Amino acid sequence: MRKDEDSFEKYLYGNWTLDKMEISDIEIGGVNVLQILQTTFGYTLAEAEEVLDSIFSDLGEGLSDVSGTLSFNEDYTYVAALSDEGDEGEWSLSSDGKILTLLSEEPEELEIESLTASQLVILDDVEGAK
């Protein structure tokens, strides 16, 4: 694969430091947690939002301890070091710059929300949640 100087890939090359991690929405079995709280537990929408805000707040405190780096090389290899875990393999980027594929022991496709020379925002679905 030849590097196209006008491609999105040129923005991805280099070292990235995990700056922030946040959770914005959760679905279980394709159903939004707000709906589950309302239908299963009888919460009003306002009550369900308050419960979810509390959960997100508690999770956010744990997420603030997450740190790490991602390095994307021009030879289409990558090295990831996130908290206590490491990973390495090969990577590819879709031609529209929206899907980042990491090929390692556990291949993963990540949706890119935005990619510039100074910022990479990745949307990651957690198994069982969205």
N, C-alpha and C positions, 0 to 999 in steps of 0.2 A: 504494500500500500504506500503510495507516494503522498508526502505531506503537501497539501494545497495551502499556500500562504494566505488565501482568502477564506479558509475554512474555520469552523468553530474550534477545531483541534488546537490551533495555535494558542488559544486562550487557556486551554486545559493544561498544557505542558508546564511542569514545575512543581513546586511544593505548596500545599495548601494546609493551613492550620484550622482545626475545628474551632470556630468562634462562638457558635451558639447552636443549641438544639432545642426545638420546641415541638409540642404536640398540639395540633389544631383540631382534629376531628377523629372520632373513634366509631367504627362500625363493627358489629359482631354478627356474623352470618348474613352480611349485607344489610343489616338494620342499624340505623343510627342509635347510639346509646341514649340520646334524649328520648327517642320514641320508646325504647325499652323501659326507661325509668317511668315514663308516663303510663304506658299500658300495663306493665307488670306490677309496678309498685304504687300506682295511683297518684304520682306527683303531678302537680300542675306544670306547665312549661317553665314558669319562673322558678319553681322549686327544683325541677330537674336541672336547669341551667346552673343554679346555685350549687347543687351537689357536684355537677361536672366541673365547675370552676374550682371547687375545693380539691377534687381529685387531681386536676391539672396542676394546681398550686403545689400539692404534695409531690407529684411526679417531677415538677419543674425544679424543686430543691435538689432532688437526686440527679437530675440531668445537668445541673450546674457543675457537678463534679466530673463530668465526662470531658476528656481532653483527647487530642490526637492530631495526627497529620496524615495527609494523603499526598503521595508523590506520583505524578504521571510523567512518564518518560517518552521521548520522541520515538523510541523503538517499540512503542505500544505495550510496555510493561508498566506495572504499578506496584507500589509498596504502601500498605496502610498500617498504621499503628494507632489504634483507638483504645484508650485506657489500658487495660491489661492484655488486650488481644492484638495479634498481628496477622496480616494476610499479604500475599503477593500473588501476582499472576499477570495476565494480559488484559488489556482494555480495548474497547472500540467505542466510537461515538457515531450515532446516526447522522446522516448527511444534513438533517435539519437542526442538529445540536440539541435534541430533546431527550434522547435516550442514551444513557451511559451503561455499557455492558461490561461487567467485571467477570473475567473468566479465571476461576481458581477451583479449589476443591468444591466450593459451593457457589456455582455461577449465580450472578445476580444482575437484574436489570433495574436501573434507577432512573426515575424521571427527573430531568433537569428543569427547574422552574426558570432559572436565569444563569447566564454565563457571560462574564465580562473579563477583562484583563485582571481585575482586582477582586471579583466576587463570584463565588460558585454557590448556588442554592439548589440543594438536592431534596426532592420529595421522596421519602422512603416509606413504603407500606410495611407494617409489621404484621407477621402472620397472625391471622385471626382478628386483626384490627386494621382500620384504614385511616 
